[in-house]
Amino acid sequence: MRFLIAGFWLTCAVFSAETGEKAENWPKCAHVDPYVDLEGWLKLESTAVRKCNHTSVSTEFDESESQKYLWGTKSFAFDALASEKLGPARNVGPQAHQLCAEQKYDAQFSTSLVVIHHNEALSTILRMINGIIEFTPKSLLKEIVLYEDASDDDHILTEHLQKFAKLRNLESLLKIERSEYRQGLIRAKVHASRLATAEVIVFMDSHCEVAEGWLEPLLQPIKENPKSIVLPVVDLINPVTFDYSQSMVAKSGFDWGLNFKWIYLPWEYFETPENNVKPFESPAMPGGLLAVKRDYFVELGEYDMGMEIWGSENIELSLKAWLCGGRVLVAPCSRVGHVFRMRRPYTSKPGMDTALYNAVRVAKTWLGNYEKNFFAAKPNGKKIVFGDISENIKIRNRLNCKPMEWFVENVYPDLAPKVHDEL
Ligand SMILES: *[C@@H]1O[C@H](CO)[C@@H](O)[C@H](O)[C@H]1NC(C)=O
């Protein structure tokens, strides 16, 4: 089945062999609304089989399409109409380097996917769940925890997800939970992770699609060293066309303001064939996608529950792992696509810069003597009342964590202040 779809996708995406007709000439896809007719929508075949084009063309909208399009871009910052037309399943094809297919993986951890969703599009999350089920070995996938963090009234998905579970007979695989009040992404991740029961947790953003063979390369480094946090390569799903494209294989880092950044590897690095498959160390992580042993995540003190909504929890977890005896790796053979939205549609807490608040908590807990570099980069941080960080300090002491100097010297030398930066 998997093979068949893959073959179809590859041949039909460009050219339909039977009819000799070019894909560019396919008519637009008929629209089935999954919120209204879930059963009908789930029966839709891939666009290659339906021979239709899911991309929105605003001049050809009818009234209901036009409404759906506007609602989608406003609510999710991507084209939900195109996503609904694309349908409930697709195979994005092999995305990893060809040498990845020759790799042998024998790590056998049971795995819980943990997905937080807040005001998410139904089509996107369902296509993601279908892909996970299709492209993850049954022996490894124990459950998918779907945790709804108090979506706004017209975006509540819990009932739709329950209906989906029933229709597809997935009631034992899907753990569907919701919080009545807004936890924020960080606290929601902790609550949801506590519902997981497998050996390994994979946190995944709610608008992703996995590529074949995505999980095994994430588990292998955990078998070699249980104190590993392993990241896939985050590929790009276009928010307008939903085209899947490979991103550059990169490390993650940050600056002294604790702003996340990508660190691109030099081209020469990949000229050595094995570097295209071998996991490599990364000072930090983007945060939306990671695999970690559940007991290790708990040992690290999970995420800082004092943080608000969103931001810096990825830096906190990276520092905690590195400074307290663990490591962060990227597994280049694991590929997961992520819809990069046109803008961040989250709302923050009123009157509060939650990202800065969280960053100050990280600086105060982990940066030690380098705290002054943070406040030089973020002078407004000095005014922030950052709350109680005593739990974080307890974790730091319990795990006997190394000082930030060690991280700068051994993990992330590029972070070291240049001589002229010293004030
Ligand atoms: C689908 O339609 C869009 C918009 O007209 C066009 O740009 C694109 O090339 C078409 N794609 C395919 C595969 O037909």
The ligand as a Gaussian input file, in Angstrom:
#p B3LYP/6-31G(d) Opt

LIG

0 1
 C       -1.889000      24.352000      -9.591000
 O       -2.428000      25.633000      -9.724000
 C       -1.554000      26.695000      -9.407000
 C       -2.334000      27.982000      -9.439000
 O       -2.935000      28.173000     -10.684000
 C       -0.379000      26.674000     -10.374000
 O        0.514000      27.727000     -10.053000
 C        0.331000      25.339000     -10.257000
 O        1.356000      25.238000     -11.206000
 C       -0.652000      24.186000     -10.459000
 N        0.078000      22.978000     -10.074000
 C       -0.130000      21.808000     -10.676000
 C        0.727000      20.670000     -10.228000
 O       -0.966000      21.662000     -11.538000

